Amino acid sequence: MFYHILYSLHDVFSPFNVFRYITFRAALSVITALAIVIFTGPKIIQWLRVLKFGQQIRDDGPKTHLTKAGTPTMGGILVIGSIVITVLLWGNLTNKYIWIMLFAIVSFGIVGFFDDYLKISRKNSKGLIARYKFGFQILFSLIIGLILFFNPSDPYNTQLIVPFFKSLLFDLGLFYIPFCILVIVGSSNAVNLTDGVDGLAIGLVGIAAFANGMMVYISGHSGLAQYLQVIHIKDIGELTVFCGAILGASLGFLWFNTYPADVFMGDVGSLGLGGALGTLAAITKQELLLIVVGGIFVIETISVILQVASYKMTKRRIFRMAPLHHHFELKGWAEPKTVIRFWIVGIILALLSLATLKVR
């Protein structure tokens, strides 16, 4: 909105021409989303307390977590709301990729909202029935996959790019649609599984948003894309503004979510943000690179799969508890130490993903 209003005045007042630059608006997105969360956060947290939207804590986890019972949850409403408002203010609303991303984060956020609400109303950790939860995730991912599959302006719409190789592409054809569903649904649930200790998931989302923002800008810039020999997708650079909004909202929410947390993100936030990251990977054709950028999310998910498989087959557990962050907590790592160390690994993986842009 602000972009369209202010840039339209550049003929009258030339300094307004600065709003045409994606990097400038991306920086404004970071600041705007951060400010929205910081200034509205206390009121939203108090509102959640009044509604008694408190977190239900599993009694089979680390005993230190039992003190968190009743902490306001569903703070993801604040995160997603700030992202949507920011993108509507500073994004180019004629860009179709902006609307695809808005659809992804809002639709997956709605699934998370109902999951959270049912947990709170029933006063237990079981929310939306799995078949409904995954059913809606698959449906929304299918819609996104079909839109991208029939995108006439993207010559690489069904291509799979292999990191570290500049010309190694695989045309998935019709299989692209189920592959897209797998990526988006998997990403959404991976972030959800990681959201188990104060600040962990939202910090990693911010790191991933920064790395993705760099890759999106390069892929959308014809000169940089040619120089680094990455595929150039027309109009995709506008998603740098979206990545900036995610980064700003993540930093703002971390102010309240850092240990000891004043509010939890809830499934409304983790499913929404995870779905957005998966959709971003599908749009940018960096689905395989998402494994590196979101490496911690992947490792956390694999730890759960291995734990369940091992117990079903051998009645033995590989980890003291899954997801993996709980394993280290039960080994004696303090919660803040676990979070910071996982962030460090996440930063290293994000830098490695950016290195693939040059090492080809």
PAVO-983502 format. One record per atom (N, C-alpha, C): residue in one letter; y, z, x. Coordinates in steps of 0.02 Angstrom, whole numbers, padded with zeros to 5 digits, always signed. Layout:
N
AYZX
...
REM end
This chain:
360
M-00060+00000+00041
M+00000+00000+00000
M+00063+00000+00044
F+00068+00050+00089
F+00125+00052+00134
F+00128-00010+00178
Y+00069-00034+00199
Y+00066-00093+00241
Y+00098-00153+00205
H+00078-00164+00143
H+00102-00222+00105
H+00177-00215+00090
I+00200-00154+00076
I+00270-00144+00059
I+00314-00151+00122
L+00296-00115+00175
L+00338-00113+00234
L+00337-00179+00273
Y+00277-00209+00279
Y+00274-00272+00317
Y+00311-00328+00281
S+00312-00325+00214
S+00347-00377+00176
S+00423-00376+00189
L+00447-00321+00218
L+00519-00314+00232
L+00538-00336+00303
H+00490-00363+00340
H+00503-00378+00411
H+00555-00434+00419
D+00562-00477+00369
D+00613-00529+00373
D+00684-00500+00366
V+00688-00444+00330
V+00752-00411+00319
V+00769-00365+00378
F+00717-00329+00401
F+00727-00281+00456
F+00669-00291+00505
S+00682-00326+00559
S+00630-00349+00605
S+00584-00294+00632
P+00607-00231+00643
P+00560-00180+00668
P+00499-00169+00623
F+00505-00187+00558
F+00448-00178+00513
F+00391-00226+00531
N+00404-00272+00576
N+00352-00319+00598
N+00295-00282+00634
V+00310-00221+00657
V+00260-00182+00693
V+00200-00166+00649
F+00209-00167+00583
F+00154-00150+00538
F+00101-00205+00533
R+00115-00262+00563
R+00064-00314+00563
R+00010-00300+00614
Y+00024-00256+00662
Y-00023-00242+00716
Y-00076-00191+00694
I-00137-00211+00701
I-00193-00168+00680
I-00194-00103+00720
T-00181-00107+00784
T-00183-00047+00826
T-00131+00005+00803
F-00073-00018+00783
F-00020+00027+00760
F-00042+00061+00696
R-00069+00022+00650
R-00090+00051+00586
R-00152+00095+00594
A-00194+00079+00643
A-00253+00121+00656
A-00230+00190+00681
A-00179+00190+00724
A-00152+00254+00749
A-00121+00294+00691
L-00085+00259+00647
L-00057+00292+00589
L-00112+00320+00543
S-00168+00284+00540
S-00225+00307+00498
S-00253+00372+00525
V-00260+00377+00591
V-00285+00439+00621
V-00240+00497+00603
I-00174+00487+00612
I-00126+00540+00599
I-00123+00558+00525
T-00124+00507+00482
T-00118+00519+00410
T-00178+00557+00383
A-00239+00534+00401
A-00300+00568+00377
A-00303+00639+00403
L-00285+00648+00466
L-00284+00714+00496
L-00236+00760+00459
A-00176+00735+00445
A-00125+00775+00411
A-00146+00793+00340
I-00176+00746+00304
I-00198+00759+00236
I-00248+00816+00235
V-00298+00813+00280
V-00350+00864+00282
V-00321+00932+00302
I-00279+00933+00354
I-00251+00996+00379
I-00208+01030+00326
F-00166+00992+00292
F-00118+01023+00245
F-00148+01037+00176
T-00199+00999+00156
T-00229+01012+00090
T-00293+01053+00096
G-00320+01059+00157
G-00382+01095+00167
G-00384+01165+00139
P-00334+01208+00156
P-00336+01277+00130
P-00338+01281+00053
K-00302+01237+00019
K-00302+01238-00054
K-00369+01215-00082
I-00398+01164-00050
I-00463+01139-00073
I-00517+01192-00062
I-00515+01226-00005
I-00563+01278+00010
I-00558+01335-00040
Q-00496+01355-00055
Q-00485+01408-00104
Q-00510+01387-00173
W-00498+01324-00190
W-00522+01297-00254
W-00598+01299-00259
L-00632+01282-00204
L-00705+01284-00202
L-00730+01356-00209
R-00693+01404-00180
R-00711+01474-00187
R-00705+01497-00260
V-00651+01476-00292
V-00639+01495-00362
V-00695+01468-00406
L-00717+01407-00392
L-00771+01376-00430
L-00839+01404-00412
K-00841+01447-00360
K-00903+01477-00335
K-00952+01423-00311
F-00924+01372-00277
F-00966+01319-00248
F-00987+01342-00178
G-01032+01391-00177
G-01054+01419-00114
G-01120+01389-00090
Q-01129+01388-00024
Q-01188+01358+00006
Q-01249+01402-00004
Q-01305+01370-00022
Q-01370+01405-00025
Q-01405+01397+00043
I-01426+01452+00073
I-01455+01451+00140
I-01530+01459+00136
R-01567+01417+00174
R-01640+01423+00178
R-01658+01489+00213
D-01708+01523+00186
D-01728+01587+00217
D-01780+01578+00272
D-01802+01515+00284
D-01851+01503+00337
D-01819+01476+00400
G-01753+01475+00402
G-01717+01450+00461
G-01695+01507+00506
P-01652+01491+00555
P-01625+01543+00599
P-01592+01599+00558
K-01609+01661+00574
K-01584+01718+00535
K-01509+01725+00539
T-01479+01698+00593
T-01406+01703+00599
T-01370+01663+00545
H-01406+01616+00514
H-01376+01574+00462
H-01371+01610+00395
L-01408+01665+00387
L-01408+01699+00322
L-01339+01728+00305
T-01300+01742+00357
T-01232+01769+00346
T-01185+01716+00317
K-01207+01652+00319
K-01164+01598+00294
K-01171+01587+00219
A-01218+01622+00188
A-01228+01614+00116
A-01163+01626+00078
G-01147+01580+00033
G-01087+01587-00007
G-01026+01552+00022
T-01031+01528+00085
T-00975+01490+00114
T-00963+01428+00072
P-00901+01413+00054
P-00887+01354+00012
P-00917+01290+00042
T-00947+01251-00001
T-00975+01186+00020
T-00942+01130-00020
M-00966+01070-00011
M-00937+01011-00043
M-00868+00994-00014
G-00855+01018+00047
G-00792+01001+00081
G-00787+00927+00097
G-00843+00891+00091
G-00842+00819+00102
G-00796+00783+00054
I-00782+00814-00004
I-00734+00785-00051
I-00667+00777-00017
L-00648+00826+00023
L-00585+00825+00061
L-00586+00769+00113
V-00642+00762+00148
V-00648+00711+00200
V-00645+00641+00170
I-00687+00629+00121
I-00690+00562+00091
I-00624+00546+00055
G-00596+00595+00021
G-00532+00584-00014
G-00477+00564+00034
S-00474+00598+00092
S-00421+00583+00141
S-00432+00513+00171
I-00494+00494+00181
I-00509+00428+00208
I-00488+00373+00159
V-00506+00382+00097
V-00490+00332+00045
V-00414+00324+00038
I-00379+00380+00033
I-00306+00378+00026
I-00274+00345+00086
T-00296+00363+00146
T-00268+00335+00207
T-00278+00260+00212
V-00339+00238+00196
V-00353+00166+00200
V-00313+00127+00148
L-00305+00156+00089
L-00264+00123+00037
L-00191+00119+00058
L-00168+00167+00098
L-00098+00167+00121
L-00086+00117+00177
W-00131+00116+00227
W-00118+00078+00288
W-00162+00016+00296
G-00212+00007+00254
G-00256-00051+00261
G-00229-00112+00226
N-00253-00170+00249
N-00237-00233+00216
N-00284-00240+00156
L-00259-00229+00097
L-00302-00226+00038
L-00325-00294+00014
T-00305-00347+00048
T-00331-00413+00033
T-00393-00428+00076
N-00410-00382+00120
N-00467-00391+00164
N-00531-00367+00129
K-00580-00410+00122
K-00640-00393+00083
K-00682-00339+00118
Y-00679-00337+00185
Y-00719-00287+00221
Y-00694-00217+00208
I-00630-00209+00196
I-00602-00144+00178
I-00633-00119+00113
W-00639-00164+00065
W-00666-00144+00000
W-00741-00131+00003
I-00776-00168+00045
I-00848-00154+00054
I-00857-00084+00083
M-00816-00066+00132
M-00821+00001+00162
M-00801+00056+00113
L-00750+00044+00073
L-00730+00093+00022
L-00786+00102-00029
F-00818+00048-00049
F-00874+00053-00096
F-00930+00094-00065
A-00945+00082-00001
A-01000+00117+00032
A-00987+00192+00035
I-00929+00212+00059
I-00916+00284+00069
I-00910+00321+00002
V-00882+00288-00048
V-00874+00321-00113
V-00941+00324-00150
S-00978+00270-00151
S-01042+00269-00188
S-01092+00318-00159
F-01099+00319-00093
F-01145+00367-00061
F-01119+00438-00068
G-01053+00445-00068
G-01024+00511-00079
G-01040+00537-00148
I-01040+00493-00198
I-01057+00514-00267
I-01129+00539-00271
V-01174+00504-00236
V-01244+00528-00234
V-01247+00598-00205
G-01211+00608-00150
G-01208+00673-00118
G-01177+00726-00163
F-01126+00706-00201
F-01093+00753-00247
F-01142+00781-00298
F-01181+00738-00329
F-01230+00761-00378
F-01285+00803-00345
D-01304+00784-00284
D-01354+00823-00248
D-01327+00894-00235
D-01265+00899-00213
D-01234+00964-00200
D-01227+01004-00265
Y-01203+00971-00316
Y-01190+01006-00379
Y-01254+01036-00408
L-01309+00999-00404
L-01372+01025-00430
L-01397+01084-00388
K-01386+01081-00323
K-01406+01138-00280
K-01367+01200-00299
I-01303+01191-00312
I-01260+01248-00328
I-01277+01276-00398
S-01284+01232-00446
S-01297+01254-00515
S-01365+01287-00522
R-01414+01264-00482
R-01481+01293-00485
R-01490+01351-00437
K-01439+01359-00392
K-01439+01414-00343
K-01501+01412-00298
N-01519+01352-00276
N-01571+01343-00225
N-01556+01282-00183
S-01596+01270-00131
S-01582+01216-00084
S-01609+01148-00107
K-01639+01145-00167
K-01666+01082-00193
K-01614+01052-00241
G-01594+00992-00226
G-01543+00959-00267
G-01572+00902-00308
L-01542+00844-00299
L-01563+00784-00336
L-01635+00767-00319
I-01675+00750-00369
I-01744+00730-00358
I-01746+00671-00310
A-01792+00673-00263
A-01794+00625-00208
A-01794+00553-00232
R-01833+00538-00284
R-01838+00468-00306
R-01772+00443-00334
Y-01733+00488-00365
Y-01667+00468-00390
Y-01617+00462-00332
K-01621+00510-00286
K-01576+00509-00229
K-01585+00445-00187
F-01647+00431-00169
F-01660+00371-00129
F-01651+00308-00171
G-01666+00313-00236
G-01659+00255-00279
G-01587+00230-00282
F-01540+00277-00291
F-01469+00258-00293
F-01445+00234-00225
Q-01469+00266-00171
Q-01450+00244-00104
Q-01473+00172-00091
I-01534+00158-00112
I-01562+00090-00103
I-01523+00040-00146
L-01506+00060-00207
L-01468+00015-00251
L-01400-00003-00221
F-01363+00048-00198
F-01297+00035-00169
F-01303-00006-00105
S-01355+00008-00065
S-01365-00031-00004
S-01384-00103-00020
L-01422-00112-00073
L-01440-00180-00094
L-01378-00220-00113
I-01333-00188-00149
I-01270-00222-00168
I-01231-00243-00106
I-01226-00197-00057
I-01191-00213+00005
I-01226-00268+00043
G-01293-00264+00047
G-01332-00315+00082
G-01323-00384+00051
L-01322-00388-00016
L-01314-00452-00050
L-01244-00481-00037
I-01193-00437-00038
I-01125-00460-00024
I-01120-00490+00046
L-01150-00456+00094
L-01147-00480+00164
L-01191-00542+00173
F-01247-00545+00138
F-01292-00602+00144
F-01259-00666+00118
F-01220-00660+00064
F-01187-00718+00035
F-01114-00724+00055
N-01098-00696+00114
N-01030-00700+00140
N-01018-00767+00174
P-00981-00812+00143
P-00973-00879+00171
P-00929-00882+00234
S-00889-00831+00245
S-00843-00832+00303
S-00875-00803+00366
D-00936-00778+00361
D-00970-00750+00419
D-01029-00794+00439
P-01022-00832+00494
P-01076-00877+00515
P-01136-00839+00543
Y-01128-00774+00554
Y-01182-00733+00583
Y-01211-00685+00530
N-01203-00702+00466
N-01219-00653+00414
N-01291-00630+00413
T-01338-00669+00438
T-01408-00647+00439
T-01434-00638+00510
Q-01389-00637+00558
Q-01410-00633+00628
Q-01417-00560+00650
L-01465-00548+00694
L-01474-00483+00725
L-01459-00489+00799
I-01409-00451+00822
I-01387-00454+00892
I-01425-00402+00933
V-01447-00421+00992
V-01482-00375+01037
V-01433-00351+01090
P-01421-00286+01095
P-01374-00260+01145
P-01393-00281+01216
F-01344-00288+01259
F-01350-00307+01330
F-01365-00381+01341
F-01375-00419+01286
F-01389-00491+01293
F-01336-00529+01253
K-01299-00574+01287
K-01243-00607+01255
K-01263-00663+01208
S-01322-00691+01217
S-01341-00747+01175
S-01408-00738+01140
L-01436-00678+01141
L-01500-00666+01110
L-01489-00644+01037
L-01501-00690+00991
L-01491-00678+00920
L-01555-00695+00882
F-01569-00657+00831
F-01626-00670+00788
F-01602-00680+00717
D-01621-00737+00687
D-01602-00750+00618
D-01654-00718+00572
L-01634-00666+00536
L-01681-00630+00493
L-01692-00664+00426
G-01648-00711+00409
G-01655-00746+00345
G-01653-00697+00287
L-01697-00706+00238
L-01699-00663+00180
L-01718-00591+00198
F-01752-00582+00254
F-01772-00515+00275
F-01710-00473+00294
Y-01653-00507+00301
Y-01592-00470+00319
Y-01575-00418+00265
I-01587-00434+00203
I-01568-00388+00148
I-01607-00323+00152
P-01675-00324+00155
P-01710-00259+00163
P-01694-00224+00228
F-01679-00263+00281
F-01660-00233+00344
F-01594-00197+00337
C-01547-00227+00302
C-01482-00197+00289
C-01490-00132+00250
I-01533-00132+00200
I-01547-00072+00161
I-01574-00017+00205
L-01621-00035+00249
L-01651+00014+00295
L-01599+00046+00340
V-01554+00005+00366
V-01502+00030+00412
V-01454+00078+00376
I-01430+00058+00317
I-01380+00098+00282
I-01410+00163+00255
V-01468+00158+00222
V-01500+00217+00195
V-01522+00264+00251
G-01548+00235+00305
G-01569+00275+00363
G-01511+00311+00394
S-01454+00277+00402
S-01395+00307+00432
S-01369+00364+00388
S-01367+00353+00323
S-01343+00404+00277
S-01383+00468+00281
N-01449+00461+00281
N-01492+00520+00282
N-01496+00551+00352
A-01485+00511+00404
A-01485+00539+00472
A-01426+00586+00482
V-01367+00566+00457
V-01309+00610+00462
V-01320+00673+00420
N-01352+00664+00362
N-01366+00720+00318
N-01413+00771+00352
L-01463+00748+00387
L-01509+00793+00422
L-01475+00830+00479
T-01426+00798+00510
T-01392+00827+00567
T-01342+00881+00546
D-01321+00879+00483
D-01271+00925+00459
D-01302+00993+00443
G-01320+01030+00496
G-01354+01094+00485
G-01322+01152+00521
V-01276+01139+00566
V-01240+01192+00601
V-01165+01175+00602
D-01124+01226+00610
D-01052+01218+00603
D-01023+01167+00653
G-00993+01115+00626
G-00956+01066+00666
G-00998+01012+00697
L-01064+01017+00695
L-01106+00969+00730
L-01099+00898+00703
A-01114+00888+00639
A-01115+00821+00610
A-01045+00789+00609
I-00995+00828+00588
I-00928+00798+00582
I-00900+00780+00651
G-00917+00819+00703
G-00895+00802+00770
G-00927+00738+00794
L-00991+00730+00781
L-01027+00669+00801
L-01004+00609+00761
V-00986+00618+00698
V-00959+00564+00658
V-00893+00540+00688
G-00850+00587+00709
G-00787+00568+00740
G-00798+00529+00804
I-00846+00550+00844
I-00862+00514+00907
I-00886+00443+00891
A-00930+00437+00842
A-00956+00372+00823
A-00902+00327+00794
A-00855+00358+00757
A-00800+00319+00727
A-00755+00290+00782
F-00742+00330+00834
F-00700+00306+00889
F-00733+00247+00925
A-00798+00254+00940
A-00834+00200+00974
A-00838+00138+00931
N-00852+00147+00866
N-00855+00090+00821
N-00788+00057+00813
G-00735+00097+00813
G-00668+00069+00807
G-00653+00022+00865
M-00673+00042+00925
M-00663-00001+00984
M-00701-00067+00977
M-00764-00062+00955
M-00806-00121+00949
M-00781-00168+00893
V-00759-00138+00838
V-00733-00177+00782
V-00670-00215+00803
Y-00625-00182+00838
Y-00564-00214+00859
Y-00578-00273+00906
I-00623-00263+00953
I-00640-00316+01001
I-00673-00375+00965
S-00719-00360+00920
S-00754-00413+00884
S-00706-00452+00839
G-00654-00419+00814
G-00607-00452+00770
G-00551-00487+00806
H-00545-00476+00872
H-00493-00507+00912
H-00523-00567+00949
S-00501-00627+00932
S-00532-00687+00960
S-00529-00689+01036
G-00472-00669+01065
G-00464-00671+01137
G-00510-00621+01173
L-00512-00559+01149
L-00554-00508+01180
L-00628-00524+01169
A-00644-00550+01110
A-00714-00568+01096
A-00738-00623+01143
Q-00695-00672+01154
Q-00713-00726+01199
Q-00720-00700+01271
Y-00674-00657+01292
Y-00675-00631+01360
Y-00738-00589+01373
L-00756-00547+01325
L-00815-00504+01333
L-00879-00536+01308
Q-00873-00597+01284
Q-00930-00636+01261
Q-00970-00600+01206
V-00932-00575+01157
V-00964-00547+01098
V-00945-00591+01039
I-00985-00588+00986
I-00971-00632+00929
I-00906-00612+00895
H-00868-00662+00875
H-00805-00650+00841
H-00814-00661+00766
I-00799-00610+00727
I-00804-00615+00654
I-00733-00610+00625
K-00713-00662+00591
K-00645-00666+00564
K-00631-00608+00516
D-00572-00579+00523
D-00546-00526+00479
D-00578-00458+00488
I-00627-00453+00532
I-00663-00389+00539
I-00621-00337+00576
G-00571-00359+00613
G-00530-00312+00651
G-00494-00261+00608
E-00483-00279+00544
E-00449-00233+00498
E-00487-00167+00489
L-00552-00169+00502
L-00592-00108+00494
L-00576-00056+00548
T-00537-00075+00598
T-00513-00026+00647
T-00472+00027+00612
V-00435+00007+00561
V-00395+00054+00521
V-00442+00103+00485
F-00497+00078+00460
F-00546+00121+00426
F-00577+00170+00475
C-00594+00146+00534
C-00623+00190+00585
C-00572+00244+00606
G-00509+00225+00609
G-00457+00273+00625
G-00453+00328+00572
A-00461+00308+00509
A-00458+00357+00454
A-00517+00405+00459
I-00577+00380+00476
I-00635+00423+00484
I-00625+00472+00541
L-00598+00446+00597
L-00585+00489+00655
L-00535+00544+00638
G-00480+00527+00606
G-00429+00576+00587
G-00456+00628+00539
A-00494+00606+00488
A-00522+00652+00440
A-00573+00698+00473
S-00611+00671+00520
S-00662+00711+00555
S-00628+00766+00597
L-00575+00748+00632
L-00539+00797+00672
L-00507+00851+00628
G-00480+00829+00572
G-00449+00877+00526
G-00500+00924+00496
F-00557+00898+00475
F-00608+00941+00445
F-00639+00988+00496
L-00642+00965+00558
L-00669+01007+00611
L-00627+01070+00620
W-00563+01067+00604
W-00519+01125+00607
W-00546+01182+00564
F-00575+01164+00507
F-00601+01215+00460
F-00677+01224+00467
N-00711+01174+00496
N-00784+01175+00498
N-00812+01202+00564
T-00768+01211+00614
T-00792+01237+00677
T-00815+01309+00670
Y-00859+01331+00714
Y-00890+01397+00709
Y-00839+01453+00715
P-00842+01503+00671
P-00881+01507+00608
P-00846+01468+00553
A-00883+01426+00518
A-00853+01379+00470
A-00823+01413+00410
D-00764+01389+00389
D-00732+01411+00327
D-00757+01371+00268
V-00785+01312+00282
V-00810+01268+00230
V-00862+01222+00260
F-00911+01203+00220
F-00962+01155+00241
F-00948+01087+00209
M-00971+01036+00242
M-00960+00968+00218
M-01002+00953+00156
G-01063+00977+00155
G-01108+00963+00099
G-01134+00892+00101
D-01180+00877+00055
D-01208+00810+00053
D-01157+00758+00032
V-01107+00778-00006
V-01056+00730-00026
V-01022+00700+00035
G-01013+00740+00087
G-00983+00716+00148
G-01031+00681+00194
S-01089+00712+00206
S-01136+00685+00255
S-01167+00619+00231
L-01186+00616+00167
L-01215+00553+00141
L-01162+00498+00139
G-01100+00517+00120
G-01046+00467+00116
G-01028+00440+00184
L-01019+00484+00233
L-01001+00463+00301
L-01058+00425+00334
G-01119+00448+00323
G-01177+00413+00352
G-01184+00343+00323
G-01173+00337+00258
G-01176+00271+00226
G-01122+00225+00252
A-01063+00254+00266
A-01008+00214+00293
A-01024+00189+00364
L-01052+00232+00406
L-01070+00212+00474
L-01124+00158+00473
G-01172+00164+00428
G-01224+00113+00423
G-01197+00047+00399
T-01152+00050+00350
T-01120-00011+00324
T-01077-00044+00378
L-01042-00004+00416
L-01001-00030+00471
L-01044-00067+00521
A-01102-00039+00537
A-01148-00072+00584
A-01173-00138+00556
A-01187-00139+00491
A-01211-00201+00459
A-01157-00255+00459
I-01096-00236+00445
I-01041-00284+00443
I-01027-00313+00512
T-01028-00270+00563
T-01012-00291+00632
T-01071-00322+00668
K-01129-00323+00635
K-01190-00350+00666
K-01212-00308+00726
Q-01198-00244+00724
Q-01216-00198+00779
Q-01268-00147+00755
E-01315-00171+00714
E-01365-00125+00686
E-01406-00092+00740
L-01427-00130+00791
L-01467-00101+00844
L-01426-00055+00888
L-01363-00072+00897
L-01319-00031+00938
L-01304+00036+00904
L-01312+00038+00838
L-01302+00100+00801
L-01351+00154+00825
I-01409+00131+00848
I-01459+00178+00874
I-01432+00215+00936
V-01390+00180+00974
V-01360+00210+01034
V-01298+00251+01015
V-01253+00221+00976
V-01192+00256+00955
V-01208+00320+00919
G-01255+00317+00873
G-01276+00375+00835
G-01341+00403+00860
G-01349+00405+00926
G-01412+00426+00956
G-01435+00495+00934
I-01388+00542+00929
I-01406+00610+00908
I-01433+00610+00837
F-01401+00570+00793
F-01426+00565+00724
F-01497+00538+00724
V-01511+00489+00766
V-01578+00460+00770
V-01628+00511+00795
I-01609+00547+00848
I-01654+00597+00877
I-01670+00652+00826
E-01619+00674+00790
E-01629+00726+00740
E-01678+00702+00686
T-01671+00640+00665
T-01715+00612+00614
T-01786+00606+00639
I-01794+00581+00701
I-01861+00574+00730
I-01895+00642+00737
S-01856+00694+00754
S-01885+00761+00761
S-01915+00784+00695
V-01883+00768+00639
V-01909+00787+00574
V-01973+00748+00558
I-01972+00683+00572
I-02030+00640+00559
I-02090+00664+00600
L-02079+00678+00664
L-02133+00701+00708
L-02160+00769+00685
Q-02114+00812+00665
Q-02135+00879+00643
Q-02179+00876+00582
V-02158+00836+00533
V-02196+00830+00470
V-02263+00797+00484
A-02263+00742+00523
A-02325+00706+00538
A-02374+00750+00577
S-02349+00787+00626
S-02392+00831+00666
S-02424+00886+00623
Y-02384+00915+00580
Y-02410+00970+00539
Y-02462+00945+00488
K-02449+00886+00460
K-02497+00859+00411
K-02563+00839+00443
M-02560+00814+00505
M-02620+00790+00538
M-02658+00844+00576
T-02621+00891+00606
T-02653+00941+00650
T-02639+01013+00630
K-02596+01023+00579
K-02575+01090+00558
K-02538+01127+00613
R-02512+01090+00661
R-02473+01119+00715
R-02403+01088+00716
R-02355+01127+00737
R-02286+01104+00741
R-02267+01087+00813
I-02232+01033+00822
I-02208+01013+00888
I-02148+01055+00908
F-02103+01065+00860
F-02042+01103+00873
F-02045+01170+00835
R-02007+01217+00858
R-02005+01281+00823
R-01979+01272+00752
M-01933+01224+00745
M-01908+01206+00679
M-01872+01139+00686
A-01876+01099+00634
A-01840+01035+00633
A-01788+01038+00577
P-01732+01001+00585
P-01712+00956+00639
P-01704+00992+00706
L-01694+00951+00758
L-01698+00975+00826
L-01648+01030+00842
H-01588+01029+00812
H-01539+01080+00829
H-01564+01150+00811
H-01605+01156+00759
H-01633+01221+00741
H-01684+01244+00794
H-01719+01197+00824
H-01767+01213+00877
H-01732+01249+00935
F-01676+01222+00955
F-01639+01252+01011
F-01608+01319+00991
E-01587+01325+00929
E-01561+01389+00905
E-01615+01443+00908
L-01676+01425+00887
L-01731+01474+00888
L-01755+01489+00959
K-01738+01444+01006
K-01753+01458+01076
K-01703+01505+01107
G-01648+01519+01072
G-01600+01566+01097
G-01531+01538+01111
W-01521+01472+01101
W-01455+01443+01111
W-01408+01468+01056
A-01350+01492+01075
A-01300+01510+01025
A-01278+01447+00988
E-01259+01455+00925
E-01240+01397+00885
E-01185+01355+00916
P-01130+01386+00940
P-01077+01345+00971
P-01103+01307+01033
K-01147+01338+01072
K-01174+01305+01131
K-01216+01244+01111
T-01255+01252+01059
T-01296+01196+01034
T-01251+01138+01013
V-01198+01153+00976
V-01153+01102+00951
V-01118+01066+01009
I-01089+01103+01055
I-01053+01072+01111
I-01098+01029+01153
R-01158+01052+01167
R-01205+01013+01207
R-01226+00949+01172
F-01236+00953+01107
F-01252+00892+01069
F-01193+00845+01067
W-01132+00872+01063
W-01072+00829+01066
W-01069+00793+01133
I-01083+00829+01187
I-01080+00798+01254
I-01128+00739+01258
V-01189+00749+01233
V-01238+00694+01233
V-01212+00637+01189
G-01182+00655+01132
G-01155+00604+01087
G-01100+00563+01120
I-01056+00595+01159
I-01003+00560+01194
I-01032+00513+01247
I-01082+00537+01283
I-01115+00495+01334
I-01145+00433+01302
L-01178+00442+01244
L-01209+00385+01210
L-01156+00337+01183
A-01100+00364+01160
A-01046+00321+01135
A-01017+00279+01192
L-01009+00310+01251
L-00984+00273+01309
L-01034+00220+01331
L-01099+00237+01326
L-01150+00188+01343
L-01148+00129+01296
S-01135+00141+01233
S-01131+00087+01184
S-01072+00041+01200
L-01016+00070+01221
L-00958+00028+01240
L-00972-00010+01303
A-01013+00017+01348
A-01030-00017+01410
A-01069-00081+01396
T-01106-00083+01340
T-01144-00143+01324
T-01100-00203+01311
L-01036-00190+01295
L-00989-00245+01283
L-00974-00283+01347
K-00980-00251+01404
K-00967-00284+01468
K-01030-00303+01504
V-01081-00260+01498
V-01144-00273+01533
V-01187-00319+01490
R-01182-00383+01503
R-01219-00433+01465
R-01245-00488+01511
REM end
